[in-house]
Amino acid sequence: MGRMLLAMVCLTAVLGGCSSKLHQVTARVDSVRIDQQTDQGVRVLVTVVAENPNDTPLPVVRTRYSVSLAGGGEFAFTELPKATLPANGTQTITLPAAFALNGADAVGTSYKVVGQLTYEPPGEIRKLLTEYNVPLPSASFKDEGQLP
């Protein structure tokens, strides 16, 4: 099996010259805000903006992220969003996080966000590499600050 994987990687390198190069997608945290707050806790929304510099749309297949809130612990989640990064465009993705705060006010609380969007490039070679567990590309994002 190792030889077959090596052969596929070599084939991909050779055929890579026949197709246009896929440029790296970038992602950044645009905002982190309080969506709802009750006596029991707070729901925070993280808005991520992903930019696709490629001439082809790229489906987002997974989003992994964690949000830490001072005094509220950590919220970690893997989501399978129904999002596609448009060709030569941007896509906004909203990620929720919930924390138990037991009556404390969340305004001004420090937060930290870390995550990545995993997307799938087009083509038959990519599908073959996926079958052999060659990782899909991803774009990382992170941010920290205080909740407004």
N, C-alpha and C positions, 0 to 999 in steps of 0.2 A: 504494500500500500504506500510506503514511503517513496518508492520509485515513481509510482503513478502520480503522487502529489507533486514531486519535483518536476516531472515531465509537464504537468499542467501549468505550473508556475513558469517554466521556460517557454511553453507555448503562449502563455499570456503575455510574456515580455516580448516575444517575437511579433505576435499579432497586435500588440499595443501600438506599434508604429503604423498599423493600417487604419486605426480609428483615431478620432480626436481625443486629446488628453482630458481626463476628468479633473477639474480644479476643485480644491478643498472648499467645502461649505463652511461658513462661519456662523457662530451663534453668540448672542450677547443677551444679558438680562436687561430689559428695558425699564421694568418697574417691579416693585414689590409693594403691595398695599393690603390693608385690612379690608376684607369683603364684608364680614359679619362678626359682631362680638356680642356675647351674652355673658351672664354671670359664670357660666361653666367653662367658656373658652373662646377661642378666636379662630376664624377661618381667614387664611392669607392667600392671595392670588399672586403668582409670579408670572410676569409676562416676558416671554423670550422671543426675540426676533432672529430668525435664521435667514441668511442671505445665500442664494444659489447663483454663482457666477457662470454656470454652465448653460449650454444651448438646449438642454433637455430637462424636463421635469424629473424630480427625484422624490420617490415616496419615502416618508418617514416611517420606519418600521418599529421603532422603540424609543421611548424617552425614559431615562433613569435620572432621578434627581433626589436630593435631600435638602431640607430646609431646617436649619437650627435656629431656635429662638431662645434668647437668654431667659432662664427661669421657666422655659416651657418644653425643654427637651428637643428631640429631633424627630422630624417626619421624613421618612424615606419611602420612595414609591417607584415602581416600574409601570409605565403606562404604554399602551399600544394605541397611539393616537391615529385618527383618520385624517392625516394631513399629507399634503404633497407640496414640496418646495417648487414653486413655479420656475420655469426656465428664465434665467436672467432676472430673477425677482426675489422678493422677500415673502416670508410667511410668518405670521404672528401666532404663537402657541401660548395658551394660558394654562398654567399648572397650579392646582389647588394644594393647600397644606392646612392641616387642622391641629390645634394645640389646646390642651386643657390648662387653663390659667387660674381657676378657682377664684374668680372675682377680680383679679388684677387687671389693670388697664394696660392694653398692649401698645398704645401710642408711645413712641420713643424707645421701645424695646429694641435691642440689638438683634440683628439677624445675619445669617450666612447661608448662601445658596450655592450648591455645587451640582453640576449635572452634565449630561451629554445626550445629544440627539443622534440616533443611528439611522442612517439612510441607505437605500439600496440603489446602486448604479444600474443602468440598463445593460442588456446584452446577455447572450447565451453563455459566454465564458464566465460572467459573474455568477450565474445560476449554478454552473458546474462547481466553481470554487466554493460557493455556499454549501453545496452538498458535502464537500469535504472539510467543512468547519473552518474555512479561512474567514477570519472576521470581516464583517462589513465595516465600511468607514463610518466615522462619527465626528461630530463637532461638539467640543466642550464649551461649557459656560460656567461662570461663577460671579458672585457679587456679595458684598456685605455692606451693611449700613444700619440705619435705624428706621423703624416703621413710622411713616408719616401719620 
